[in-house]
């Protein structure tokens, strides 16, 4: 694929829309030439697509007032110009229209926060972004929920993220900054010691600025790689150092089922942790093996049952769609397996290979 346009942002956006519309074998032969022009309150875009001996041109304009700025107007104009040019070719259906990226809710959120009503936002998403009505409604509902949640946060609230960068083994797709615990167990006591010191420093900073603790999130890595005693010390420090009067959520990632046991879960539950994550990613043992996730589906089910027995009110489970070795049938089975447990939260990620992963 060859894209010629005035800026890197234009080229990137055109390329990603073409990847949505065309199969890989076709997109390799595509050439796209884009050119923009602007007036005071609008952006206009022309795109010419060529593939073999076939060529087509698309033109579109977008009003800055409608989009609350020229930047969003430019993206809308580019997307619609590409769609118009692509009509002459055999293209794929795109339920989310000209949206690219990983978080379509951000677009709906932008327009709600700019002042559009719920219905006006859905209408704009359908007309300007070519989003299917049911998807436009879905992402606007999610954005509205986000606005409501954000409205509950006071200006003097703060959220504390506690990083535990250790795991029992490194998953094939992992790109996080983490250490494989069996090789680096000597680092854990020293890390824990310095983490506790840092919590004290953060506490003083927050007191000096009048900040109140609203939520705590232990992530990683896998926090439950630490021992029950180490977790207990860190959590005890948090309650000693920060006022918990406004604390409404305390989440700990117990992501790897092979790090979960009754002692650790007991410490977390007794300390007031109300939400934990136990993440299978898949319930197919062969897919787990291929992706270097050194636990079994049985270990996940046992860990989930143990957490239920201990009494955590909210349990999250993560799944990843598109893991190496997985299939549609296998993934659907994983979904059914998770649904049968009735967790309070289910998070589904689509696999994205990053440079830092194996």
N, C-alpha and C positions, 0 to 999 in steps of 0.2 A: 504494500500500500504506500502510495506517495501522496503527501498532503502539502500543498503550497498555500500559505496564508501569511497575513501581515504580522502576526505575533505568535509566540509559543503557546499562549493560552488558547488562541483560535485554533491552531493546528491540533493541540491536544483534544479539544472538545469535538472537533470534526472527526478526528480519528476514532474517538470512543463511540460516537453515534453510528459511524459506519460499521464498527464491530458489532453493535447491537442489531443492525439491519441486515448485514450480509454474512453468509457462511464464510469460514476461513479460506476455503479454496477460491472463492470469488473475490474476497477482500484483498487478497495478495495482488490481484491484477488491477485494482482500482487506482485511479488518479483523481484527486480532488483539488480544485483551485478555488480558494475563497477570497472575497474582497469585501470590505466594509466601507460604508460612508455614513456620515452623521450630520444631523441638523441639531439645533439647540435642544430639542425635546424628543428626538427619535433616533433610532439606529436602523440602518438598512444593510442587508447582506445578500450577496450573490454567490452561489456555489455552482461550479460546473464539474460534473462527474463524467469520467471516461473509463470504459472497460472494454478492451478489444476495439471493435469498430463501432461501438455504441456510445453515444454521448447524450447528456441531458443537463439542463440548467434549471436551477431553482432560485427564486428570489423571495425575500420576506423582510418585513419591517416590524419594529416593536417600539411602542411608545414609552418613554422614560417615566412619565407620570403614572401610567398603568402599573409599571414594575417598580416604582419608588426608587428610581435611579437608572443611570445608563448602563451600569455593569450587568444587572439582571436582564435588562432589555437586549443587550448585545447577545447574551447566551440564548435567549428566546429566539432572536432573529436568526442566529446561526443554525440552531436546531431545526427550525421550521424551513429554512432554505435548503438544508440537507435533505429533509423529508420530501420536499417538493421535487428536488432533483432525482431522488431515489425512486419516485413513482414509476419511472420508465423501466425499472428493473424488477426482478423477482426478489422481494425482500421478506424478512421475517416479521411476525407480529410483535409489537412491543407494548405490553400492558401499561408500562410507565412512560410511554411516549418518548420524549426527547431527554428525559432525565438520565444522567449517568452518575456514577459514584456509588457509595455504599449506604447512604442515609437519606432517602427521599423525603423523610419527615422534615428535614431542615428547610426544604423549599416551602412547604406549607407553613412552617413555623415563621419563616421570614415574613410572609404576607399577613399572617394573623397579628404579629407584633407590629407590623407597619400600619395596621388599622383596619384591614378588611374583616368583614364578618365571616362566620363559618360558611354560609351559603355563597358569599362572594368569592371566597378562597377556592371552593370546589369548582365554581364556574370558571375562574381564571385558569386553574390547573387543567381543566378539560379543554378549554379553548386555546390557551397560549402554549401549553406544554403537551397537548395531545394525549393526556393521560386518560385511561379508561375510567368511566364514572365511578365504578365500584372501588377502584384503587385510589382515585382522588378523594373519595369519601373516607376510605380507610386511613390514609396518611394525614388527612385533616383532623380526624377524630383523635389520632395519636398526638398530633401537634397541640391540639386543644387541651388534652390531658397534661402534656408537658407544661403548657402555660399555667394551668391550674396548680400543678405541683410546685412550679417555681414561685408562684404567688404566695405560697405558704412559708417561704424562706425569708427570714428577717435579715436586714442589712448587717446585723452584728452576729449572724450565724456563721459557723465555719464547719467544714467536713474534714475529717482526719483520715488520710490514707496511710496505712502501715504496710511497708513493702517487706516481704520475706522472700528473697531471691534464691530459694533452694528447692530442688525437686529430687525425687528418688531416681529419676532417669530423665533424659531429654527426649521429648517427642520429636518425631521427624519433621513436623511442620512448625515447631516452636521458633519464635524469633524474639522472645523476651530475654531480658538480661537476667540470667539465672545460672546457678551452679548445680551440677549433679551432686546431690548430697553424699552418696557413698564415697566419692572421690575427695570431697571437701568438708567432711564432717568436722575437721579441726577448726574450720572457720566459724561454725555456728555459735559456739559460746562467746567468741570475741565479737561477732556481729550483734548478737543479742545484747551484750554489755553496752556497746556503742549506740545501739538503737534506743536503749533505755535512757542513755545520757541525752540523746537528741530529743526525745520526748520531753525531757525537762526543759531544754532550750526553747522548744516550740511552745510549751506551756507558758513560759515567761513572756514570750513575744505576744501570745494571744491575750494574756492578762493586761499587758501594757496598752493594747489596742481595744480592750473591752469586748473581745470576741467570745462567743458562747458555743460550746460543742453541740452540734446538731446530729451528726452521723459519724460512724466509724466503719471503715472498710479495710479488712486485712486481705491483701492480694499478694501475688508473687509472680513466678514461682508457685509453691504450694505451702501455705502457712503451716499446715498440719504435718509438714516434714519435721518441724520442731517437736520436742517432747512436751508432754502435758505440763511438766513443771516450768519449762521455758515459756510456754503460752500463758500460764497462770501468772508468772512474774510480770510479763508485758501488760496484760490486761489489768492486773492490780495497779500497776503504775498509772495507767490511763485514768482509772477511777480516782486515784489519789491526786493526780496532777490537774485534772480538768473537772469542772462542774458538770454533772450529768443531768441537771434539772431539765434541760431541753432535749436530751438525747432521745431520738425517736427511732433510730435504726442502728443496729450493730450487726454487721455482716462479716462472716469469716469464710474465705474460700477453703473448702476441704477437698479441692478439686480432684485429687487422685484418690480413688477408693482404697488403694493399698497403703495409704497413710492414716486411715481412719480406724480408731479403736474406741472401746467404751470409755477408757480413762480420759482420752483427749476430748471426746464429745461431752463427757460429764463435766469437765472443767469449763468448757465453753458454755454449756447450758446453765450451769450454776452461776456463771459470771454475767448472765443476762444477755448473751448472744441470741438474738431472735431469728436470725436468718443465716443459713449456711448453704454452700453450693457443694454438691457431690456430683461429679461430672464424668459420665461414661464416654462421651463423644460418639460412641457406637456401642451396640450390644452384640456385635459380631466379633468373636474372639480372633478370627484370622485377620480381620481388618485392624484390630488392636495390635496384633503382633507385627504386621507390616509397617505400621506407623510408630513403632518403638514405644508403645504405651504398655508398660510392663505390668498389666493387671488383667484380670478376666472379667467377663460380664457378671459371673457369679459373685465376685468380690464387690462389684458395684451394687447388685441387688441386696447383698448382705449388709453393706454399709448403709444403704438407704433404709432398710428395715430397722437397723439399730438406731438410726437417727429418729425415726418415727417413734420407736419404743421409748427413747429418752425424752421425747416430747417437744422437739423444735417446732415452733408454729409455722415457719416458712422454710421450705426446702426448695432450692433451685437445682435444676439439672441442665447441663449443656450437651448439645449435639452438634456435630460438624457435618455439613452436607458436602460431599465431593472428596472424601478421604481416599487416598490411594488404596486400591483393592476393593472399594465399596461399589455397590450397584444400586439401581433404583429399588429393586426388591428388598435388598438388605437394609437400605436406609429406611424404607417404609416400615420394615419390621422393627427397627430401632425406635421409630416414632411410636408405633403401637405399644411396644414394651414400656416406653416412658409414660404414655397416656394411661396405661393400666395401673400405674402407681399413684396417679392423681397428685403430682407435685404442685405446689402453689405457683411456682414459676417454671417456665421452660424457655431456655435460650437456644436459638438455632443460629449457628454461624455458617457462612459458606466459606469453603477453604480458599485461602489466598496465600500463595507462596511468596514469602518475602526473602530478600537477599540474605538475611541473617539466619535463616533456617537451614537445616541439613538438606 
